[in-house]
Amino acid sequence: MNEVLPVVVIGAGPAGLAAAAELVQRGLPVQVLERGPAAGAAVAEWGHVRLFSSWRDLVAPAAEKLLSATGWRRGDDDAYPTGREWVEAYLAPLSAVLGERVRYGAEVTGVSRLGRDRVVDTDRDDLPFTVRVRTERGEERLLARAVVDASGTWDSPNPLGGDGLPALGESGAASAGRLSYRVPDTADPAVRVRYAGRRTAVVGSGHSALTALVALAGLAADDPDTRIVWVLRRGETGDAFGGGSDDQLAARGALGTRARKAVEAGYIETVTGFRTTEVRAEGESLVLVDDDGGAGDGRALAPVDEVVALTGFRPDLSFLSEIRLGLDATLQAPVALAPLIDPNVHSCGTVYPHGAAELAQPESGFYLAGMKSYGRAPTFLSLTGYEQVRSIAAALDGDHESAARVELTLPETGVCKGNGLTDPDDAAEAVDEGGCCGAPEPATVDLVTPSGSLLTP
């Protein structure tokens, strides 16, 4: 019975749709379940952000074959699309080609084995998966021969609190609309009004934080009353600006260079060694507090109007409670993959080849893929996800030779710290906010310094 059942793919983002294309190419039935209303729903939420990866690295090979049969052609190999352009020119057409194999408004709320909870061994590997789905019509149950969870991490941002838990008062500030976990779209007039002429704290040291800093510095160049405070947990800025010209992703290096120049020009105030423990509401303002572990000699920042918390992401494992998972205790990534991507060990962007073997779980036929497979590790690129799902599809098709033939070389950041991260919090903050895509980078913003000179990459 299992052989005629579909492979269920959770998530219609870049990795999920690429998995579907690989399975279709091999003649295997597949059903993609997407909670959002359209393909790339998470990518669309950061559609204003430009990617670090160019078109040559943003289209999965199997997907391109399906699309090319319709006369589709990918964008200029040397062009860098925004998230919105990626959806409109690639993900939406791909989902159209896949047709009824992709369902929208279908939220997966649980995965298990037919008639077995996670404790029971008997005949476990011979039974199909049951996938519980919530739709506008109610709940339903689907049977699957295998499950590939490519749901990403976009909806699970890390909290502002320096200890991995929400800071005191953080939830209230977020509910009140004063604290955001997204890079602001300063080209939107409504968003521009929200930040221009006001004081904003940006918390985080990864590429998402740099993206926000450059965007807000553009506002400060137009409106001198705009103030930006960059809050880092690490003790110094160090290499937070990235590898610059040494970064093999040129756009990523240029982003760090622009952020550095904005700081040097005085648009951005930098606060280091600050681990937020509380967000206090004081009138119309918010105050970030670091109580220094309760030692009594902590500090509080000057009041701000807005807080943008960009401290990384983590996987949502809540609907996988009945699946036997083998996850690394630190990263929450597959046990065999974690040593290859641990930022405490690997610091230059190098990722060793990996595929179905490293992504397999104790639950036979279940795989984590895409951004979610990295758990809390940073700097996931779309190329990684495409190669992962190619290998997984081969394994599900019984083509074990192809599944094992994994070749993956990712561009280096140009930033090395010897034996990995020098600050344990850097791992959480360094993650890109591109969902399952390349790291995001904003459209070029020309900044004029107070002296009138132009800041250029």
Secondary structure as the mmCIF struct_conf table of DSSP 4:
data_model
#
loop_
_struct_conf.conf_type_id
_struct_conf.id
_struct_conf.beg_label_comp_id
_struct_conf.beg_label_asym_id
_struct_conf.beg_label_seq_id
_struct_conf.end_label_comp_id
_struct_conf.end_label_asym_id
_struct_conf.end_label_seq_id
HELX_RH_3T_P HELX_RH_3T_P1 ASN A 2 VAL A 4
BEND BEND1 LEU A 5 LEU A 5
HELX_LH_PP_P HELX_LH_PP_P1 PRO A 6 PRO A 6
STRN STRN1 VAL A 7 ILE A 10
BEND BEND2 GLY A 13 GLY A 13
HELX_RH_AL_P HELX_RH_AL_P1 PRO A 14 GLN A 25
TURN_TY1_P TURN_TY1_P1 ARG A 26 GLY A 27
STRN STRN2 VAL A 30 GLU A 34
BEND BEND3 ARG A 35 ALA A 38
TURN_TY1_P TURN_TY1_P2 ALA A 39 GLY A 40
HELX_RH_AL_P HELX_RH_AL_P2 ALA A 41 GLU A 45
TURN_TY1_P TURN_TY1_P3 TRP A 46 HIS A 48
BEND BEND4 VAL A 49 VAL A 49
STRN STRN3 ARG A 50 LEU A 51
BEND BEND5 PHE A 52 SER A 53
HELX_RH_3T_P HELX_RH_3T_P2 TRP A 55 ASP A 57
TURN_TY1_P TURN_TY1_P4 LEU A 58 LEU A 58
BEND BEND6 VAL A 59 VAL A 59
HELX_RH_AL_P HELX_RH_AL_P3 PRO A 61 SER A 68
TURN_TY1_P TURN_TY1_P5 ALA A 69 GLY A 71
TURN_TY1_P TURN_TY1_P6 ASP A 77 ASP A 78
STRN STRN4 THR A 82 THR A 82
HELX_RH_AL_P HELX_RH_AL_P4 GLY A 83 TRP A 86
HELX_RH_PI_P HELX_RH_PI_P1 VAL A 87 LEU A 91
HELX_RH_AL_P HELX_RH_AL_P5 ALA A 92 LEU A 98
HELX_RH_3T_P HELX_RH_3T_P3 GLY A 99 ARG A 101
STRN STRN5 VAL A 102 TYR A 104
BEND BEND7 GLY A 105 GLY A 105
STRN STRN6 GLU A 107 ARG A 113
TURN_TY1_P TURN_TY1_P7 LEU A 114 GLY A 115
STRN STRN7 ARG A 116 ARG A 116
TURN_TY1_P TURN_TY1_P8 ARG A 118 VAL A 119
TURN_TY1_P TURN_TY1_P9 THR A 122 ASP A 123
HELX_RH_3T_P HELX_RH_3T_P4 ARG A 124 ASP A 126
BEND BEND8 LEU A 127 LEU A 127
HELX_LH_PP_P HELX_LH_PP_P2 PRO A 128 PRO A 128
STRN STRN8 PHE A 129 THR A 135
TURN_TY1_P TURN_TY1_P10 GLU A 136 ARG A 137
STRN STRN9 GLY A 138 ALA A 144
BEND BEND9 ARG A 145 ARG A 145
STRN STRN10 ALA A 146 ASP A 149
BEND BEND10 THR A 153 THR A 153
TURN_TY1_P TURN_TY1_P11 TRP A 154 ASP A 155
STRN STRN11 PRO A 157 PRO A 157
HELX_LH_PP_P HELX_LH_PP_P3 ASN A 158 PRO A 159
BEND BEND11 LEU A 160 GLY A 161
TURN_TY1_P TURN_TY1_P12 GLY A 162 ASP A 163
BEND BEND12 GLY A 164 LEU A 165
HELX_LH_PP_P HELX_LH_PP_P4 PRO A 166 ALA A 167
STRN STRN12 LEU A 168 LEU A 168
TURN_TY1_P TURN_TY1_P13 GLY A 169 GLY A 169
HELX_RH_AL_P HELX_RH_AL_P6 GLU A 170 SER A 175
TURN_TY1_P TURN_TY1_P14 ALA A 176 GLY A 177
BEND BEND13 ARG A 178 ARG A 178
STRN STRN13 LEU A 179 SER A 180
BEND BEND14 TYR A 181 ARG A 182
TURN_TY1_P TURN_TY1_P15 THR A 186 ALA A 187
BEND BEND15 ASP A 188 ASP A 188
HELX_RH_AL_P HELX_RH_AL_P7 PRO A 189 TYR A 195
TURN_TY1_P TURN_TY1_P16 ALA A 196 GLY A 197
BEND BEND16 ARG A 198 ARG A 198
STRN STRN14 ARG A 199 VAL A 203
BEND BEND17 GLY A 206 GLY A 206
HELX_RH_AL_P HELX_RH_AL_P8 HIS A 207 ASP A 222
TURN_TY1_P TURN_TY1_P17 PRO A 224 ASP A 225
STRN STRN15 ARG A 227 VAL A 231
BEND BEND18 ARG A 233 GLU A 236
TURN_TY1_P TURN_TY1_P18 GLY A 238 PHE A 241
HELX_RH_3T_P HELX_RH_3T_P5 GLY A 244 ASP A 246
BEND BEND19 GLN A 248 LEU A 249
HELX_RH_AL_P HELX_RH_AL_P9 ALA A 250 GLU A 264
TURN_TY1_P TURN_TY1_P19 ALA A 265 GLY A 266
BEND BEND20 TYR A 267 TYR A 267
STRN STRN16 ILE A 268 VAL A 271
BEND BEND21 GLY A 273 GLY A 273
STRN STRN17 GLU A 278 GLU A 282
TURN_TY1_P TURN_TY1_P20 GLY A 283 GLU A 284
STRN STRN18 SER A 285 ASP A 290
HELX_RH_3T_P HELX_RH_3T_P6 ASP A 292 GLY A 294
TURN_TY1_P TURN_TY1_P21 ALA A 295 ALA A 295
BEND BEND22 GLY A 296 GLY A 296
STRN STRN19 ARG A 299 ALA A 300
HELX_LH_PP_P HELX_LH_PP_P5 LEU A 301 PRO A 303
STRN STRN20 VAL A 304 VAL A 304
BEND BEND23 ASP A 305 ASP A 305
STRN STRN21 GLU A 306 ALA A 309
STRN STRN22 PHE A 313 PHE A 313
HELX_RH_3T_P HELX_RH_3T_P7 SER A 318 LEU A 320
TURN_TY1_P TURN_TY1_P22 SER A 321 GLU A 322
BEND BEND24 ILE A 323 ILE A 323
STRN STRN23 LEU A 327 LEU A 327
TURN_TY1_P TURN_TY1_P23 ALA A 329 LEU A 331
BEND BEND25 ALA A 333 ALA A 333
STRN STRN24 PRO A 334 PRO A 334
TURN_TY1_P TURN_TY1_P24 VAL A 335 LEU A 337
HELX_RH_AL_P HELX_RH_AL_P10 ALA A 338 ILE A 341
TURN_TY1_P TURN_TY1_P25 PRO A 343 VAL A 345
BEND BEND26 CYS A 348 GLY A 349
HELX_RH_AL_P HELX_RH_AL_P11 ALA A 356 LEU A 359
STRN STRN25 ALA A 360 ALA A 360
BEND BEND27 PRO A 362 GLU A 363
TURN_TY1_P TURN_TY1_P26 SER A 364 GLY A 365
STRN STRN26 PHE A 366 LEU A 368
HELX_RH_3T_P HELX_RH_3T_P8 GLY A 370 TYR A 374
TURN_TY1_P TURN_TY1_P27 GLY A 375 ARG A 376
HELX_RH_AL_P HELX_RH_AL_P12 SER A 382 LEU A 396
TURN_TY1_P TURN_TY1_P28 ASP A 397 GLY A 398
HELX_RH_AL_P HELX_RH_AL_P13 HIS A 400 ALA A 404
HELX_LH_PP_P HELX_LH_PP_P6 LEU A 410 GLU A 412
BEND BEND28 GLY A 414 GLY A 414
BEND BEND29 GLY A 418 GLY A 420
BEND BEND30 THR A 422 ASP A 423
TURN_TY1_P TURN_TY1_P29 PRO A 424 ASP A 425
HELX_RH_AL_P HELX_RH_AL_P14 ASP A 426 GLU A 429
BEND BEND31 ALA A 430 ALA A 430
BEND BEND32 GLU A 433 GLY A 434
TURN_TY1_P TURN_TY1_P30 GLY A 435 CYS A 436
BEND BEND33 CYS A 437 GLY A 438
HELX_LH_PP_P HELX_LH_PP_P7 ALA A 439 ALA A 439
STRN STRN27 PRO A 440 GLU A 441
HELX_LH_PP_P HELX_LH_PP_P8 PRO A 442 THR A 444
STRN STRN28 LEU A 447 VAL A 448
TURN_TY1_P TURN_TY1_P31 PRO A 450 SER A 451
BEND BEND34 GLY A 452 GLY A 452
HELX_LH_PP_P HELX_LH_PP_P9 SER A 453 SER A 453
STRN STRN29 LEU A 454 LEU A 455
#
